[in-house]
Amino acid sequence: MSVLQLWFNGACDVECREGDLAPLQAGEVLVRTRYSAISAGTELLVYRGKIPEDMALDATLDSIKGTSQYPLQYGYACVGEVEKLGPGVDPSWLRRRVFSFQPHASAFTTLTTNLHLIPDDIPDEAAVFFPNMETAVNLVQDGAPMIGETVVVLGQGIVGLLLTAVLSEHPLAHLLTLDTLAYRRALSLEMGATASEDVADNLNTLKVRYYSAFKTAAGADLIFEVSGVPDALNTAIALSGYDSRIVIGSWYGTRSAAIVLGGDAHRNRLRISTSQVSTLASQLSGRWDKSRRSQTVWDMIRRVQPQRLISDRVSVKDAAQIYRRLHLAQQSSDQINQVIFTYNEGN
């Protein structure tokens, strides 16, 4: 069977190719893709050639276990319909709407164990947010915000906006977000932030406004770094106080920055941790598993309605242009947010 697949040939070089799918094996199904979402975080690192070449793209997902050497397929947010069943597959799977962590393609084959059934009340365009909402939920579980705390989120890309929305469900004292782009800051307020500031401002000025607005000179209780910018960790440290928690959700690829851990950062006994959605925090493992977390993710998708963050719906055939737009968005006035690919039935 011939399908349309998106390939990354090298840095800033993508194309759609016709490819063939192997015959269905026992336990597999054929899924016809309706939508897939671009990750403007990790996926842009792949596009820009900023992934370590000897590192697996994701060791926990069968669809993208390979190394990041070009040419490669990538993507992990596909929504489609089960069109054909392989030997031994329960007939109830046929015509079901499903989500799967798959590279961008008009169709794909996979085991049913790699599929998430989409609840009937969740639209396709909302379901493509499953992986980013799962990341947001995992970040909140790792950070464990408490009632009355002051929380800061650095970065208001899609993950940052979803994280802000989930945090806004908590009885916090204040929820401050930081981003360089004005339209993202406006979206952040819509998602429930108490205030949103320009991270490009002078940090001392920012701290004065921050302390004045929230009446706390003690620093934030909990800070999430999800900007994707390595130097943002220094901003997190500057806004922290004694025994503050900093959770790093960004993955920087091959990039790094000099992190200032002397002076107050050292004396303040900061607790800095990394968060990764492929696993659950060890303190939750006695009661939580990925299935329970997935149900929580669907619940948060219902509450947040993330499809309102979609700015562009484009054919996968126009991938080269849209990736270039995303690549240049930080240096332009282009208000591009979540992009989803559409697929023609004829592919």
C-alpha positions as CSV (number, residue, x, y, z in Angstrom):
1,M,0.0,0.0,0.0
2,S,1.4,3.4,-1.0
3,V,1.2,6.3,1.5
4,L,2.5,9.8,1.9
5,Q,5.3,10.2,4.5
6,L,7.2,13.2,5.8
7,W,11.0,12.9,5.8
8,F,13.7,15.0,7.4
9,N,16.6,14.9,4.9
10,G,18.9,17.2,6.8
11,A,19.0,20.4,8.7
12,C,16.1,22.7,7.4
13,D,15.3,20.2,4.7
14,V,12.0,18.2,4.7
15,E,10.0,16.6,1.9
16,C,7.0,14.4,1.4
17,R,7.6,11.0,-0.2
18,E,5.5,8.2,-1.4
19,G,6.3,5.1,0.6
20,D,5.0,1.6,0.9
21,L,3.5,-0.1,3.9
22,A,4.3,-3.8,4.6
23,P,1.4,-6.2,4.8
24,L,-0.4,-6.3,8.1
25,Q,1.0,-8.8,10.6
26,A,-0.7,-10.6,13.5
27,G,-2.0,-8.0,16.0
28,E,-1.5,-5.0,13.7
29,V,-4.0,-2.6,12.3
30,L,-3.9,0.0,9.4
31,V,-4.7,3.5,10.6
32,R,-5.7,6.2,8.1
33,T,-4.5,9.6,9.5
34,R,-6.8,12.5,9.8
35,Y,-4.6,15.0,11.5
36,S,-1.1,15.1,13.0
37,A,0.4,17.9,15.1
38,I,3.8,19.5,14.8
39,S,5.8,19.8,18.1
40,A,7.4,23.2,18.0
41,G,9.9,22.0,20.6
42,T,11.6,18.7,20.0
43,E,10.5,18.5,16.4
44,L,12.0,21.9,15.5
45,L,15.3,20.7,17.1
46,V,15.2,17.7,14.6
47,Y,14.4,20.2,11.8
48,R,17.3,22.5,12.8
49,G,19.8,19.6,13.2
50,K,20.2,20.2,16.9
51,I,19.7,16.6,18.1
52,P,22.7,14.5,19.2
53,E,23.4,12.1,16.4
54,D,24.2,9.1,18.6
55,M,21.0,9.5,20.7
56,A,17.7,7.6,20.1
57,L,14.9,10.0,19.3
58,D,12.7,8.2,21.9
59,A,13.8,4.9,23.4
60,T,10.3,4.3,24.8
61,L,8.3,4.6,21.5
62,D,8.6,1.8,18.9
63,S,7.8,4.3,16.0
64,I,10.8,6.6,16.7
65,K,13.3,4.4,18.4
66,G,16.0,5.0,15.8
67,T,18.9,7.4,16.1
68,S,18.7,11.0,14.8
69,Q,20.9,10.5,11.8
70,Y,19.3,11.8,8.6
71,P,17.3,11.0,6.6
72,L,14.7,10.1,9.2
73,Q,10.9,10.3,10.0
74,Y,9.7,12.1,13.0
75,G,6.5,13.3,14.7
76,Y,4.5,11.8,17.6
77,A,0.9,13.1,17.4
78,C,-1.3,11.3,14.9
79,V,-5.1,11.0,15.1
80,G,-6.8,8.7,12.6
81,E,-9.3,5.9,12.1
82,V,-8.6,2.2,12.0
83,E,-9.3,1.1,8.5
84,K,-8.1,-2.5,8.3
85,L,-7.4,-5.3,10.8
86,G,-4.5,-7.8,10.8
87,P,-4.9,-11.4,11.8
88,G,-6.1,-12.0,15.3
89,V,-7.2,-8.4,16.0
90,D,-10.5,-8.0,17.8
91,P,-13.2,-6.8,15.2
92,S,-14.3,-4.0,17.6
93,W,-11.2,-2.0,16.6
94,L,-12.5,-1.4,13.1
95,R,-13.5,2.2,12.4
96,R,-12.5,3.3,15.9
97,R,-10.9,6.8,16.3
98,V,-7.4,6.4,17.7
99,F,-4.4,8.4,18.8
100,S,-0.8,7.1,18.2
101,F,2.7,8.3,18.7
102,Q,3.6,8.1,15.0
103,P,5.7,10.1,12.5
104,H,3.8,12.3,10.1
105,A,2.2,10.1,7.4
106,S,-1.1,9.7,5.6
107,A,-1.4,6.1,7.0
108,F,0.6,3.7,9.2
109,T,0.5,0.2,10.6
110,T,1.0,-0.6,14.2
111,L,0.1,-3.0,17.0
112,T,-3.1,-2.2,18.9
113,T,-1.0,-1.9,22.0
114,N,0.4,1.3,20.5
115,L,-3.0,2.9,20.1
116,H,-5.1,5.1,22.5
117,L,-8.8,5.0,21.9
118,I,-10.2,8.5,21.7
119,P,-13.2,9.1,23.9
120,D,-16.4,9.8,21.9
121,D,-16.8,13.3,23.3
122,I,-13.3,14.5,22.3
123,P,-12.9,16.0,18.8
124,D,-10.1,14.9,16.5
125,E,-8.5,18.4,16.7
126,A,-8.4,18.2,20.5
127,A,-7.0,14.7,20.5
128,V,-3.8,15.7,18.7
129,F,-2.8,17.6,21.9
130,F,-2.6,14.3,23.8
131,P,1.2,14.2,24.0
132,N,1.7,17.8,25.0
133,M,-1.1,17.6,27.5
134,E,0.5,14.5,28.9
135,T,3.7,16.4,29.3
136,A,1.9,19.2,31.1
137,V,0.2,16.8,33.5
138,N,3.5,15.0,34.1
139,L,5.2,18.3,34.9
140,V,2.5,19.2,37.4
141,Q,2.9,15.8,39.1
142,D,6.7,16.2,39.3
143,G,6.4,19.8,40.6
144,A,3.6,19.0,43.1
145,P,2.3,22.6,43.6
146,M,0.8,23.3,47.0
147,I,-2.1,25.5,48.0
148,G,-1.2,29.1,48.4
149,E,2.1,28.9,46.5
150,T,3.6,31.3,44.0
151,V,4.4,29.5,40.8
152,V,6.3,30.7,37.7
153,V,6.3,29.2,34.2
154,L,9.1,30.2,31.9
155,G,8.0,29.8,28.2
156,Q,4.5,29.9,26.7
157,G,4.8,27.7,23.7
158,I,2.2,24.9,23.5
159,V,3.5,22.9,26.5
160,G,3.9,26.1,28.5
161,L,0.3,27.2,27.7
162,L,-1.1,23.8,28.6
163,L,1.0,23.7,31.8
164,T,-0.4,27.1,32.7
165,A,-4.0,25.9,32.1
166,V,-3.5,22.8,34.3
167,L,-1.8,24.9,37.0
168,S,-4.7,27.4,37.0
169,E,-6.9,24.5,38.2
170,H,-4.9,24.6,41.5
171,P,-5.6,27.0,44.4
172,L,-2.4,28.9,44.0
173,A,-1.6,32.4,45.4
174,H,-0.2,33.6,42.1
175,L,0.7,32.1,38.7
176,L,3.2,34.2,36.7
177,T,4.3,33.3,33.2
178,L,7.1,34.7,31.1
179,D,7.6,34.8,27.4
180,T,9.2,37.2,24.8
181,L,6.2,37.2,22.5
182,A,3.3,39.4,23.2
183,Y,0.6,37.2,21.6
184,R,1.8,34.3,23.7
185,R,1.5,36.3,26.8
186,A,-2.1,37.3,25.9
187,L,-2.9,33.6,25.3
188,S,-1.3,32.8,28.7
189,L,-3.7,35.1,30.5
190,E,-6.6,33.4,28.6
191,M,-5.3,30.1,29.9
192,G,-5.4,31.3,33.5
193,A,-2.2,33.0,34.4
194,T,-2.4,35.7,37.1
195,A,0.1,37.8,35.1
196,S,2.4,37.4,32.1
197,E,5.6,39.3,31.7
198,D,8.2,39.8,28.9
199,V,11.2,37.7,29.8
200,A,13.4,39.9,27.6
201,D,13.0,42.8,30.1
202,N,15.9,43.6,32.4
203,L,15.8,41.0,35.1
204,N,16.1,43.4,37.9
205,T,13.1,45.4,36.5
206,L,11.2,42.1,36.2
207,K,11.9,41.2,39.7
208,V,10.7,44.5,41.0
209,R,7.4,44.2,39.1
210,Y,7.2,40.6,40.2
211,Y,7.8,41.3,43.9
212,S,5.5,44.4,43.7
213,A,2.6,42.5,42.1
214,F,2.8,39.5,44.3
215,K,4.1,41.1,47.5
216,T,6.7,38.5,48.1
217,A,10.4,39.2,48.2
218,A,11.1,35.6,49.2
219,G,11.1,34.4,45.6
220,A,8.8,31.9,43.8
221,D,8.0,28.6,45.5
222,L,8.0,26.6,42.3
223,I,9.4,27.4,38.9
224,F,8.9,25.4,35.7
225,E,11.4,26.0,32.8
226,V,9.7,25.0,29.5
227,S,11.0,27.7,27.2
228,G,13.5,25.5,25.4
229,V,16.2,28.1,25.9
230,P,19.1,26.8,28.0
231,D,19.9,30.3,29.5
232,A,16.4,30.5,30.9
233,L,17.5,28.4,33.8
234,N,19.5,31.4,35.0
235,T,16.2,33.4,35.0
236,A,14.6,30.6,37.0
237,I,17.4,30.7,39.5
238,A,17.2,34.5,39.8
239,L,13.5,34.4,40.6
240,S,13.9,31.6,43.2
241,G,14.3,31.9,46.9
242,Y,15.4,29.7,49.8
243,D,14.5,26.0,49.1
244,S,12.6,26.9,45.9
245,R,11.9,24.0,43.5
246,I,12.9,24.3,39.8
247,V,11.5,21.7,37.4
248,I,13.2,21.6,34.0
249,G,10.8,20.4,31.3
250,S,12.8,21.7,28.3
251,W,15.0,19.5,26.3
252,Y,17.9,21.5,24.8
253,G,19.3,18.9,22.3
254,T,22.9,19.9,21.6
255,R,22.6,23.4,23.1
256,S,23.9,24.4,26.5
257,A,24.5,27.6,28.5
258,A,26.6,28.7,31.5
259,I,24.5,28.3,34.6
260,V,25.1,30.5,37.5
261,L,25.1,28.3,40.6
262,G,27.2,30.5,42.9
263,G,26.2,33.1,45.4
264,D,22.5,33.0,46.4
265,A,21.8,30.0,44.2
266,H,24.2,27.9,46.3
267,R,23.1,29.3,49.7
268,N,19.4,28.9,48.9
269,R,19.6,25.1,48.7
270,L,17.7,25.1,45.5
271,R,16.0,21.9,44.4
272,I,16.5,21.5,40.7
273,S,15.1,18.5,38.9
274,T,14.4,17.3,35.4
275,S,11.0,16.1,34.2
276,Q,10.5,13.6,31.4
277,V,7.1,12.3,30.2
278,S,8.3,8.8,29.2
279,T,8.4,7.8,32.9
280,L,6.4,8.6,36.0
281,A,7.9,10.1,39.2
282,S,9.0,7.3,41.5
283,Q,6.9,8.6,44.4
284,L,3.8,8.0,42.3
285,S,4.6,4.5,41.1
286,G,2.8,2.7,43.9
287,R,-0.6,4.0,42.8
288,W,-0.1,5.5,39.3
289,D,0.7,3.9,36.0
290,K,0.6,5.3,32.4
291,S,-3.0,4.2,31.9
292,R,-4.2,6.2,34.9
293,R,-2.2,9.2,33.7
294,S,-3.7,8.9,30.3
295,Q,-7.2,9.1,31.7
296,T,-6.2,12.2,33.6
297,V,-4.9,13.6,30.3
298,W,-8.2,13.1,28.5
299,D,-10.0,14.7,31.4
300,M,-7.7,17.8,31.2
301,I,-8.3,18.0,27.4
302,R,-12.0,18.1,28.1
303,R,-11.5,20.9,30.6
304,V,-9.0,23.0,28.7
305,Q,-10.3,22.5,25.1
306,P,-6.8,22.9,23.7
307,Q,-8.0,23.0,20.0
308,R,-8.5,26.7,20.6
309,L,-4.7,27.1,20.4
310,I,-4.6,25.9,16.7
311,S,-3.4,28.7,14.5
312,D,-2.8,26.9,11.2
313,R,-4.3,23.9,9.5
314,V,-2.1,23.0,6.4
315,S,-1.8,20.0,4.1
316,V,1.2,17.8,4.9
317,K,2.3,18.5,1.3
318,D,3.1,22.1,2.4
319,A,5.4,20.9,5.2
320,A,8.5,22.6,3.9
321,Q,6.9,26.1,4.0
322,I,5.3,25.6,7.5
323,Y,8.5,24.3,9.1
324,R,10.4,27.4,7.7
325,R,7.7,29.7,9.2
326,L,8.1,28.0,12.6
327,H,11.9,28.2,12.3
328,L,11.7,31.9,11.7
329,A,8.8,32.7,14.0
330,Q,10.9,33.9,16.9
331,Q,12.5,36.6,14.7
332,S,9.3,37.7,13.0
333,S,5.9,39.0,13.9
334,D,4.3,35.8,12.7
335,Q,1.7,34.8,15.3
336,I,2.0,31.0,14.6
337,N,1.0,28.8,17.5
338,Q,-0.1,25.1,17.1
339,V,0.1,23.8,13.5
340,I,-1.7,20.6,12.5
341,F,-1.3,18.7,9.2
342,T,-4.3,17.6,7.3
343,Y,-4.4,14.6,4.9
344,N,-6.3,14.0,1.8
345,E,-8.2,10.7,1.5
346,G,-6.5,10.0,-1.9
347,N,-3.0,9.7,-0.4
